């Protein structure tokens, strides 16, 4: 439950509706809500009046509203790497034939901001706009490996270390060892750590001075790819991430430079 007053509580309710990923009835929301019935109803009415939610009176269901969609689109186009990375994702996807992900960290979790499906798509958790764990995904570990120590400590403390598969890194010490290896070689893997049968190679997107902006990955099913094949693609993924980082720095993240003046 949010500690940010009325606005925070309303956002909690908005998150609750979004989590169902389908139109949802009031009774379903009430079953999962920490708020009293009258309070929940008041928040739903306010969010609906403001266009953040939409109410279908025939089906008596709530869903995300068009105002929220407009805000999400504005955030996507101005605050994420997606517009810069788009042509690079297209090229990498065409070359590898496998799924390509673009991600950023959001409150110590992975936010998938864009995705290109494989030529022969397979079902997997990741979708643009979805949030996933950082400690057991390739993009999450690639980003964590290049955080400064203070930020890394905060991020690790917020990981759940739930074991999704037999290969999930389920302790802080194992994760820190893995992050050290990723820093040393410049890329990391998801070894079926989040989803069985899904592997990836992931690379951080950095500015020229090492500021971490996001991560890029090539992902495939074990039925047609292997960690060895993914490692062969690592140089190409690194090159793509470098290009994105360079363009992002020039567009939105310029670094201050001091030029020496000669007389």
HELIX and SHEET records of a PDB file:
HELIX    1   1 UNK A    5  UNK A   20  1                                  16    
HELIX    2   2 UNK A   26  UNK A   31  1                                   6    
HELIX    3   3 UNK A   37  UNK A   49  1                                  13    
HELIX    4   4 UNK A   66  UNK A   79  1                                  14    
HELIX    5   5 UNK A   82  UNK A   96  1                                  15    
HELIX    6   6 UNK A  138  UNK A  144  1                                   7    
HELIX    7   7 UNK A  149  UNK A  157  1                                   9    
HELIX    8   8 UNK A  172  UNK A  185  1                                  14    
HELIX    9   9 UNK A  227  UNK A  251  1                                  25    
SHEET    1   A 3 UNK A  24  UNK A  25  0                                        
SHEET    2   A 3 UNK A  61  UNK A  64 -1                                        
SHEET    3   A 3 UNK A  53  UNK A  56 -1                                        
SHEET    1   B 6 UNK A 131  UNK A 132  0                                        
SHEET    2   B 6 UNK A 109  UNK A 116 -1                                        
SHEET    3   B 6 UNK A  99  UNK A 106 -1                                        
SHEET    4   B 6 UNK A 212  UNK A 221 -1                                        
SHEET    5   B 6 UNK A 198  UNK A 206 -1                                        
SHEET    6   B 6 UNK A 188  UNK A 191 -1                                        
END                                                                             
